[in-house]
Amino acid sequence: MSIRPIRLFGDPVLRTPAAPVVDFDKELHRLVADLAETMLDAPGAGLAAPQIGVGLRVFTWNIEGEIGHLVNPELSLSEEIQDGAEGCLSIPGLSIDCKRALTVVAHGFNMFGDPVKVEGSELLSRAIQHETDHLDGILFIDRLDREARKAAMKTIRESEWFGSDGPVVKLSPHATNGLGF
């Protein structure tokens, strides 16, 4: 296990859809361990593989002391909406209200290839949706309305960590239930 550098906004890996995991081997086990250790060190509520430069569909979460992971997630979202503060380890210092589904049912696999189902609401639901977006090359700022996104981009551009490359906004390839454009 090791703590890995977290890629920041502007890194192309954050905008590249991740590939499905096909090998549930020691390398995947190490990746899950590295994700968890890096997430806890940051600290964060979740971390997706692309955020450490690995283009695979796997993420971890830490919500209310429960640490988990999911490989190749598929989500079913509720129609009921929550609105609350959201941040991202790849966009340090930014926290802004973002609409998400209140509850989620996620199907996928654990690192051993066993099928798993995770059901969550509120913060766990938000984390699972946020991390799954990372696997699709979507950042939470893409889900903001025009005014909020403009304010977020201003904050990002003014941050000391932000690079010289301009930002890219992508449309979600999935149904957003009115939570995106």
N, C-alpha and C positions, 0 to 999 in steps of 0.2 A: 504494500500500500504506500502511496505517496500523494502529497499535495501537489496538484498540477496548476499551472497558470490559467487563469480565467480569461478567455478572449473577450475583448471589449467591442462595443458598438462600432461599426465600420469594418470589422474583420469579415471578409466574404464568407467564411465558414458559417457565420450566424444566419446567412441568407440562403444557404444551400440546403435543400431537403436531404435528410439523412436516409441512408439505406437500411432496409430491414436486416435485423440480426438473423443469420442462418446457422452460425456455429455457437453452440452453448458450451464453450470450452473454458480452459483456465484463463485465457486472455480476456474473455468476457467477465469472468469472476473478478479478475484484477481490475478491469475497467469499473465495475460496479463498486468495488472497494475504494478505488481512487476517487470516484465521483462522490461517494459518501464522505470520505475524509476531507476532500476539498470543500464540499458544501458545509460541513460542520466547522471547518477552520475559518470560512469566510466571515461570519456565519450567514447561512441563507436557509430559506424554507424549501428550496429545491434547486436541482442542477441537472441540466441535460448534457449528454455527451458532446454535442457540437460546441458547447460553451468551453470545453477544454480541448477543442480541436479534433474531436473524433466524430466522424460522420456516420454514426450508427444510431438506430432508434431505441435508445435506452435513457432513462432518467432516474434520479433518486429524489426523495422528499424527506423533510423533517418537520412534522406538524405536531405540536403539543407533545414532544418527546417521542413520537412514533416515527422511526426511520424505516423507509421502505424503498422499493425500486420496482420499475416496470419496464419490460422489454416488448417492443412492437405493439404499443397501445392502440386500441380502437375505442373511441368514446361515444357514449350516448348521453346527451345533455338534456336537462329539464328545460321546460319553457319558462319556469319561474326564474327571475333575474335577481342578482345581487349587485350592488355598486359599492366599491370600497377601494381603499388605497392598495396600490400594487407597485412593486419595484422589481428590479432585476439585477443580478450580480454582474451582468454584462453592461449595465448602464448605471454605474455607481452614482449615488447621491440623488437619484431621481425617484420620487414616490408620488404617484398621481392616481386619482380615482379612475377606475376602469370597470366597465360592466362585464359580468361573466354570468354563466348559468349558475343557479344556486346549488344544484346538485349534479353529480356526474356518476355514471357507471362506466368503469374502465375495464376492458378485457385485454389480456395480454399474457405474458409469460414471466416467470421469475428467471433468475440467471442459470438455473439448472434445466430450463426448457419445460417446466411444469406449467400448465395453464393456471392463471389466477384471475380473480375478479375483485376489483376494488370499488367500493361504493363510498362516496364522500359528499359532504355538504360544506358550505361556507368556505373556510380557509383551505381545507384539503381539496375541495372541488376547484377552487381558484388555482392552487398549486399544480394540480394534475392538468388542467386546461393550459396553464402558462407553459409548463414544461413540454407538453405535447405540441404546442405551437412552435417551440424551439426546434422540434424534430421536423417540422414542415417549413422551416426557414422564416417563420413569422415571429415578430417581436411584439410585446404588449402595446407598444406605442402605435402599432398598426391598427389596433382596435379602438383607439381614441377618436372622438369627433374632431373635426377640423380645428376648432379653436384650442382644444386641449393638446392636440398633436403639435400645433404651432408653438404653444408655450413650452411643451416638452423639448422640442427641437432647439428652442432658444436656450434653455437650460443646458442641454447637451453641448451645443456649440460654445457656450461660455465656460464649460468645465475645463479644468486643467489637463485632464486625461484625454480629451477628444483630439483625434488626429486630423489631418488636413483633407482626407477624402470626404466627399459629400455623402450624406445619408441616402438610403434607398428605402422606399416604402413599397411593400408588396400587398397584393390582395390575397385574402385567405382562399385556398382551394376548397375549403369545406363550408358547409352551411353554417352561418354565424348566428342564426336565430335573431337577427336584428342587432347583433353586437359588433358588427363591423361594416365596412362599406363595400 
